[in-house]
Structure formats: C-alpha cells, structure tokens
Amino acid sequence: MKLLAVRRLLRIQSVVVRYRLDDLLFDQLLLPWWLRALGYLLPWRWFPRRRSELPRAVRLRLALQDLGPIFIKFGQILSTRRDLLPEDIADELVWLQDRVPPFNPQQSVALIEEQLGAKVDEVFARFDSEPLASASVAQVHAARLKTGEEVVVKVVRPGLKAVIRQDLAWLYLFARLAERASTEARRLHLVDVVSDYEKTIYDELDLLREAANASQLKRNFEGSPLLYVPQVYWDWCRPKVLVMERIYGVPVTDLAALVDQGTDLKLLAERGVEIFFTQVFRDSFFHADMHPGNIFVSTRQPWDPQYIAIDCGIVGSLTPEDQDYLARNLMAFFKRDYRKVAQLHIDSGWVPAQTKVNEFEAAIRTVCEPIFEKPLKDISFGQLLLRLFQTARRFNMEVQPQLVLLQKTLLNIEGLGRQLYPELDLWTTAKPYLERWMRKRMSPKAVLDNLQGQIEQLPHLAHITREALEGLARPAWDRVPRERERHDHHLLRLLGAALLAGGVLLALQTQPMAANAWPSWLMLASGLYLLMRRRRFSD
C-alpha cells in the first residue's frame, strides 16, 4: 500500500475520532452484535470520553469540512439524496460551504500557459493573480482579453485527480464494508451513492464539458427575458482552463440589495419557477446545480428582472417518456388521483412491473393525504417528490439519476422562490405551464412532427427488413433439395403469420392513427408480404 494512502487513512481516522463519528457508526446503525463488540475493542474507546454536545449531523458536516475538498464535494452531493438520508443530516449537509483556501497563483499561471500554449500576457491584456473565488475543484481569476472583453478564467486545481482517485478508493471501501455489515447501510445504497459521486466529480474536472453545457443553455435562452448565461470564449478553453464573459449582478440571496434597486420580487420568484419548467419540459436540459451561489440577478431592469446563471458543470436531461410521465404524475397528484400515480410509475418502469397497484396506491395515499391538508400555496413540490421517491423505494424503485437531479433542482428553485417571495404559490405558477405543455404535446402539429420523425426512419427500417426477408427467401434453387425448399417455405409462412399476429396485437394496444402506431403497420405489411409472396411461389 502506498505511503500516501496510509497517511490519508490515518488522517481520516483522526477526524473520525475527533468528531465522535464512531459513536454514530456503532451506536446508531443497525450493526451485527459481533461488529458492535469489535467496535468496543478500538483503542480510543477504552478510555472515558466527554460526550459531544454537538448533534450528529453537525459533527458529520464538520468532519467532512476537515477532510478537505473531495469530502466537502461528496457531502454536497450526498445532501441531494434526501430519499436516502435522515432529515437532520440532509438539512445540515446543505450548509457545507465550497469555500476552500486558494492555491498558489503561480501554479494557476503555469497551468494556464501549459494548457493554452502561450504566455498569459500574450493572451490577456490584464490578468489578476489574486483569485476572485476558490472552490473544491477550481478557482477563478478576473482578466481582460486583448480584444477588450472582461472575462473570468477558471482553472482546475493542480494534482487533483490523484487525490480524488485515492479518496474515492477509500470511500468505495468504506461503503462496501458498511453494506456488508449493516442492513441500514444497504438500504442507503452507499456504493451507488459513491458511484454517482465519482461520475459527477470527474465530469466537473473537464472544463470543456462545462463550456459545452453553458453554450447549450445560452442557446436555449437566447433573447429570453428570463435567463442570461455568460458567453464562452472557445478559442481559449481547454480541459483544465475555461474562459467566460465576466458578469455583474446582485447575488440572489442579497435581498437588501434587490429591494434597494426596486426589484419586483414576486415576478422574480415566479420566473425562477418558469425557468425550471422551461428547462425540464421545453428543452429537456436543465442546470442541475442552481444553488444560490450560482445565481445572480441583473441590475439593468429591476422591474423586469432577469436571472444570470453560472457554473454549468452539472446538468440533467429527461427522455421524452420521462417528461411525459413526470408531467402526468404531477397533474395526477394535484387531482389526488393516486391510482393513476401508481399506474404511471409501473408503466414507466420506475418500479417493477410485478408491483401490486392497489398496495402501491395505498402507500402513496398514506404519504400524500397529510400534505394536501395544507393550503395549496404551502405545498412543497420538492417535498412531494421526495416523499414519493421514499415510498417508491419500499417497492424496489431503482435509483433514477435524472430524477434525483430533478428533485434536487426543484428543491433549490422552490426554496429560493419562497425566500424571495414567501407567498409564492408554486402550483398556481406551474399548473398553466404544465397544461400548455401537455396540450402542445398532443397538438396536431406535434403529432405531425413526431410522425415525420418516424417516417424519416422508415427507409432505413425498410432497407433492413428487405435485406432480412430476402435473406430468408433466397434459397439456392439449383442446389437445395426439394425437402429443404419446402422447409424454408414453411418457415417463411410461419414468420409471416407471426408478424401478422404481432401487428394485430400491437394495433389493439395503440390508436391506429397515433404517431407511435407505425410499428404495428410495418409488422402487418411485412406479414402480408411474406404470406402473399409464399402463395405466389407455391402456385
């Protein structure tokens, strides 16, 4: 084992002892008796220790902060898994601050010059060595391009990948040991959580990915009064260096400054909700890290406020099927149609097909009825989704990464909106948008567009089908015995009958003129073709 790994393990152990996390492990997790007994043999537990006055959630947060940037980022991602964590721990981990000491500016300059292949003073008319901000993955410097544009330069921390690899190895080891030893740890799916974190942290190390996300988001909201995304200067972007337009705005949490400039806070809160639903349903591409530190408000027109979003390292997307099921779920929820909610979860594949609808419906009703006793404006969308996911987990719902990101983003937007305007009625704001989206999805134009997309695939499908059929119908007449010829003919007839029957069954499950009915028509046509072709040969 490498010396670095041993030193890191000793460091982790010292933090565990200092914050009494071993008490959390051995006293509050459901561990086997032999493992509890083993815990009391640990040397630091032989001596009497003063009981910590801090709650367990605070001790866990402080421990993660002491362990450094990688564990801080892990805690932040862990805080989004409210479907897994106890409420007190999830609430506390939200307060993990991503502010870490900056690294040496000379290292920044060296890395920029290495990535760009040019001296800093050849690229920038001005470069501020003092960083504007420093986070766990990167730090940011202000600069001005030779062409006069004010920009920020984001630089990945040097040597981070080796540290991440080492910390991830320990995290995986701890998660596997915990899952083997404790049913509670298995319920939390700790290995899956670490796996999600691994993907997220490595994605954030690639600044070209962040630049591409920012460009896509900017294009989606080009000319929109709702959201502004800074311009990416692609000529100076590399995997470890990102150069973007510098923005000037009021932090969205600075309510005093927003009030001073006369911002319409009600409209600002409602636009936050509209931005969320526009990203999720219109674009299927949403900024999944919209915590207050990444959101500003433009100072140009306070009466017509516009958001400014930065840091697009984490984005989410939904398939058309997920979009449809999510919208129908939300509509069914607020109509208290729990049977439909349960059936939608089964139809979408979010829970196993063998789930009993009646039992699932009863569980959803038990969770949701107390929520709906509140006034509509006090109902939390985010908490509703959270309770739903927790309930669905009892019915073996698989972790849906896109839905976890969605839930996290919705909680952020909802909390932010109600901080800006406490009377925000999220349902009244969202319902018209959802209804418009569903009507538009079912409009003749949408059906025709969908049909056109399916038709565009037909030549390719027809080519594949023709090749397959010709391959089956191409006996070597001069060389194949008559018995073999009859056998091939029977196979073709059976295939035609099977295609015909399958087409009929599929047609019974869909509307004949629906946009998604083309597979049934294709199967019917292929089956008839084979049967008719066979008859012609047998004459």
Buried (B, 14 or more C-beta within 10 A) or exposed (E): EEEEEEEBBEEBEEBBBBBBBBBBBBEEBEBEEEBBEEBEEEEEBEEEEEEBEEEBBBBBBBBBBBBBBBBBBBBBBBBBBBBBBEEEBBEBBBEBEBEBEBBEBEBBBBBBBEBBEEEBEEBBEEBBEEBBBBBBBBBBBBBBBEEEBEBBBBBBBBEBEEBBEBBBEBBBEBBBEBBEBBEBBBEBBBBBBBBBBBEBBBBBBBBBBBBBBBBBBBEBBEEBEBBBBBBBBEEBBBEBBBBBBBBEBBBBBBBEBBEEBEBBBEBBBBBBBBBBBBBBBEBBBBBBBBBBBBBBBBBEEBEEBBBBBBBBBBBBBBEEEBBBBBBBBBBBBBEEBBBBBBBBBBBBBBBEEEBEEEEBBEBBBEBBEEBEEEEEBEBBBBBBBBBBBBBBBEBEBEBBBBBBBBBBBBBBBBBBBBBBBEEBBBBEBBBEBBEEBBEEBEEEEEBEEBBEEBEEEEEEEEEEBEEEBEEEBEBEEEEEEEEEBEEBBEBBBEBBBEBBEBBEEBBEEBEEEEBEBBBBEBBBBBBBBBBEBBEEEEE
